[in-house]
Each structure stands twice: as C-alpha cells, then as structure tokens.
Amino acid sequence: IPLVLQPGYGSGSGVGLSNVNLRCQNLYGQNYGLQIFSEPAGETTILLRIPLSQQPVTVYNEVPLKELLVNEA
C-alpha cells in the first residue's frame, strides 16, 4: 500500500495521491501528508495530517471558515 504514494504507481497517471502527499510535506514538513492503512480483503483508511492553524482561515469571498461552518450546520 505505501507504493500508491509514489509517482507513477497504478493504472492511472499515478500523480493524484502522491501529488497531495508531496504538496502537504512541502508546505508543512515531513511529519505531515497522507498515510494509508489497509487490511487484506478489508477496509482501507487514508489519513491526511495537516497542522492546526490558530489563525482564522478565510474562504468564499473573505468569509471566515469558522463562521461559514457554523452557518451551514
């Protein structure tokens, strides 16, 4: 399973998961990114680790993300 994070692995172009993993590691460091856990003939879990930001995050025309999520709940 760890091979799916390598560029070129699999039947597709092989850049999807490896691209996300490398971008996270480039932005936040080697302790962050994707981890994949899989059981034979069972379930697969993908964990995305990114750091918690104490700064407000804005999206959608400068609306704070916290406010956006509260209003959608």
C-alpha positions, 0 to 999 in steps of 0.5 A: 500500500505505501507504493500508491504514494509514489509517482507513477504507481497504478493504472492511472497517471499515478500523480493524484495521491502522491501529488497531495502527499508531496504538496502537504510535506512541502508546505508543512514538513515531513511529519505531515501528508497522507498515510494509508492503512489497509487490511487484506480483503478489508477496509482501507483508511487514508489519513491526511495530517495537516497542522492546526492553524490558530489563525482564522482561515478565510474562504468564499469571498473573505468569509471566515471558515469558522463562521461559514461552518457554523452557518451551514450546520 
